[in-house]
């Protein structure tokens, strides 16, 4: 218990300080070089690896991320998911507008070029679709969690369809991603408050997660793409959950 308390005591302030430092760095780069996507992407990748080291995150990967821009679609378990996708090409995220006002985190995400969507607003959803199309045409990849909300699993929520139709209409490829944590309680769901939940989870010695990258593909039918992507992801997260449960059972046996 003492060790968990001490880890949380330095990890959470450390994460906020690290995020602030990289937010300031992003701001400086944008002031000097403008929206230089390669420089901005380099800062994002640096930040992701610093977070892994600070928070004790260990990622076990199956498959390869694509070398070319695509729409990276992962299931959504936790607020940690965003750092589980160290894309090889410059990307922008699609996020809920509620997160834009978060101190430090929201500022940094905005500087990264995040597309903010208000799902309660039809006009905002339309603007988001147009922004996504333009970013894809400009050569960016897109990171999105099509469930639209975190979910403990092991199954998936229904996928929101709009991004699949954008992909099909524009000929933009999709890469499905499956994310499953060793401890399923890292999922931030229901009415749990962020700070108490983060304090509890970040006290663990390690945050272990398995990430699988599926094959990148494109189809002319958005509905078919949705079904194919969701089916692969659900099958894969269930497989990963079984692997974790087997490992946990072996650890309990000694």
BELNORUR-V463390 format. One record per helix or strand of 3 or more residues. SS is the DSSP state (@ for helix, = for strand). FROM is the first residue (numbers start at 0). TO is the last residue. If there is no record, write none. Layout:
# BELNORUR-V463390
ss: <SS | SS>
from: <FROM | FROM>
to: <TO | TO>
This chain:
# BELNORUR-V463390
ss: <@ | @ | = | = | @ | = | @ | @ | = | @ | = | @ | = | @ | @ | = | @>
from: <1 | 36 | 56 | 70 | 80 | 90 | 96 | 104 | 114 | 121 | 140 | 161 | 173 | 183 | 193 | 206 | 221>
to: <32 | 54 | 61 | 73 | 83 | 95 | 100 | 110 | 116 | 136 | 143 | 169 | 180 | 185 | 200 | 216 | 252>
